[in-house]
Amino acid sequence: MKIVLPEPFFFEAGPRAVLLLHGFTGNSADVRMLGRYLEENGYTSLAPQYKGHGVPPEELIHTNPDEWWQSVLDAYHTLLDAGYKEIAVAGLSLGGVFSLKLGYSFPIKGIVTMCAPMSMKTTDLMFEGVLQYAERFNRYFEKNDEAAQKRIDYLKEQGMPSLKELRELVYDVREHVDEVYAPILVVQGRKDNVIDVQSAPYIFETVESNDKKINWYEESGHIITLDKERKQLQEDILDFLETLDWYE
């Protein structure tokens, strides 16, 4: 079976729209099952892929957070241009950070953050994540061992200068979390070993939303949308969306 690169998706099902945002080094496949579940329940969902994501890792290292944020904005405006007047957003990891940023920058109906970091590791440790992405990419798409090693060597030689900007983005959003007033569901996997799980209580306690809830998932790690409790997560997100004051 041929494995193909993931693509953005736009599942149109009803007047209520949800923007689904993946994480750093992730892609739309991380939120696709959630998108299908929402579609089955009458919600439209759109999931972009940030520039440099879902493609060979040597392309990723030459992109930066400003370009990823622009991908988010383009997706938001795609929904507006398609006639969706009410938009909620649900984001995983970096997507959760972008969800908060959208929440204090634009009219957003509701926000779901999933394993969203409010602090970042050193850039060296973050670059290890880039190398792990390259190894996963090689496993699926590169059968030539020499070419696979050449890719890893190239990445180590080039590095990723924009990781410093990624840290700055996270801390900048952290400083503005108290400007979020939209209803919010904060989601965190208890077994998440990628971020500091205390980020979730920080978000929950700092947002100014009158309608806010925090859910812990005891058996889930960082990519919670694909983990053991994903079906429960899908139901919980739907329940949250159903509580929002939609016009239609």
Secondary structure, 3 states (H helix, E strand, C coil): CCCCCCCCEEECCCCCEEEEECCCCCCCHHHHHHHHHHHHCCCEEEECCCCCCCCCHHHHCCCCHHHHHHHHHHHHHHHHHCCCCCEEEEEECHHHHHHHHHHHHCCCCCEEEECCCCCCCCHHHHHHHHHHHHHHHHHHHCCCHHHHHHHHHHHHHHCCCCHHHHHHHHHHHHHHHHHCCCCEEEEEECCCCCCCCCHHHHHHHHCCCCCEEEEEECCCCCCHHHCCCHHHHHHHHHHHHHHCCCCC
